[in-house]
Amino acid sequence: MLILTRKLGESITIGDEIKVTLLDSHGKQVKLGIVAPADVRVHREEIYEKIQEENQKAAAVSKNDLAEIAFRWKKTATKSDCKEPACSSNIL
Amino acid sequence: MLKLEERPIDESSMVDLTTAQFGNLSIEKANIISFEQGILGFEELKQFVVVDVEECLPFEWLVSVEDPAIAFPMLNPTLYFSDYKPSLNKEDLASLNIRKEKDAEVFCIVTLGKKPEDVTLNLKGPVFVNMKTKKGKQLVLKEDIYSLRHPLIRT
């Protein structure tokens, strides 16, 4: 990992089009300003981690459990006299 | 999606997958979707197939061809959330070989909680698939309005 020390207001550049500026710092928090082309995704790392966690949980879902949800859902939809599950009053 | 076709099936165009959950699946190679970047957290898996299991519909499964023990339950969110319109950036459109969002199919991965009613959809990280070129990608949307754990059933 490249480690650079920066003062408030100073920046680093990544390639020709990305610039990260240290805008403010308060105790353990720093505020960064990021200039990047519109097609570059900039996210807090946690969002990636959370999606990874959701995917891990999803991969653990069993067919039987999902089939039960689907069954209940269809049953509710039938009760409400509508073919589309989304039409039922207590769903979505 | 697995579809039975009437034409004679050339065996070399098929791949057999042995799964604990779905038994033996015989899939057409032409239906294999390539995810160049994998699925987040499962980056080493690049090839998937969409499998429909009758009793799970409308949910579908994204099953790994390389490791058939890995399968993600998914739901097409546009059927239930008519205002779900994620916007893709140029890079994502290009990587899926599409010009507009509607040129690809969108699925959201489903997770279950302890109670049956705790079904959630990941609207923040949808899976887009170009069914024509069989290219897929899990995206991370910029829009803050979309939740990672959107309840499917309102209690």
Boltz contact constraints between the chains, C-beta under 6 A:
constraints:
  - contact:
      token1: [A, 39]
      token2: [B, 89]
      max_distance: 6.0
  - contact:
      token1: [A, 39]
      token2: [B, 90]
      max_distance: 6.0
  - contact:
      token1: [A, 39]
      token2: [B, 91]
      max_distance: 6.0
  - contact:
      token1: [A, 43]
      token2: [B, 140]
      max_distance: 6.0
  - contact:
      token1: [A, 50]
      token2: [B, 148]
      max_distance: 6.0
  - contact:
      token1: [A, 51]
      token2: [B, 40]
      max_distance: 6.0
  - contact:
      token1: [A, 51]
      token2: [B, 125]
      max_distance: 6.0
  - contact:
      token1: [A, 52]
      token2: [B, 40]
      max_distance: 6.0
  - contact:
      token1: [A, 52]
      token2: [B, 41]
      max_distance: 6.0
  - contact:
      token1: [A, 54]
      token2: [B, 111]
      max_distance: 6.0
  - contact:
      token1: [A, 54]
      token2: [B, 122]
      max_distance: 6.0
  - contact:
      token1: [A, 54]
      token2: [B, 148]
      max_distance: 6.0
  - contact:
      token1: [A, 55]
      token2: [B, 39]
      max_distance: 6.0
  - contact:
      token1: [A, 55]
      token2: [B, 40]
      max_distance: 6.0
  - contact:
      token1: [A, 55]
      token2: [B, 41]
      max_distance: 6.0
  - contact:
      token1: [A, 56]
      token2: [B, 41]
      max_distance: 6.0
  - contact:
      token1: [A, 57]
      token2: [B, 111]
      max_distance: 6.0
  - contact:
      token1: [A, 58]
      token2: [B, 72]
      max_distance: 6.0
  - contact:
      token1: [A, 58]
      token2: [B, 109]
      max_distance: 6.0
  - contact:
      token1: [A, 58]
      token2: [B, 111]
      max_distance: 6.0
  - contact:
      token1: [A, 59]
      token2: [B, 70]
      max_distance: 6.0
  - contact:
      token1: [A, 59]
      token2: [B, 72]
      max_distance: 6.0
  - contact:
      token1: [A, 61]
      token2: [B, 73]
      max_distance: 6.0
  - contact:
      token1: [A, 61]
      token2: [B, 112]
      max_distance: 6.0
  - contact:
      token1: [A, 63]
      token2: [B, 21]
      max_distance: 6.0
  - contact:
      token1: [A, 65]
      token2: [B, 112]
      max_distance: 6.0
  - contact:
      token1: [A, 66]
      token2: [B, 56]
      max_distance: 6.0
  - contact:
      token1: [A, 66]
      token2: [B, 59]
      max_distance: 6.0
  - contact:
      token1: [A, 66]
      token2: [B, 73]
      max_distance: 6.0
  - contact:
      token1: [A, 67]
      token2: [B, 55]
      max_distance: 6.0
  - contact:
      token1: [A, 67]
      token2: [B, 56]
      max_distance: 6.0
  - contact:
      token1: [A, 69]
      token2: [B, 116]
      max_distance: 6.0
  - contact:
      token1: [A, 69]
      token2: [B, 119]
      max_distance: 6.0
  - contact:
      token1: [A, 70]
      token2: [B, 56]
      max_distance: 6.0
  - contact:
      token1: [A, 70]
      token2: [B, 59]
      max_distance: 6.0
  - contact:
      token1: [A, 86]
      token2: [B, 80]
      max_distance: 6.0
  - contact:
      token1: [A, 91]
      token2: [B, 153]
      max_distance: 6.0
  - contact:
      token1: [A, 92]
      token2: [B, 80]
      max_distance: 6.0
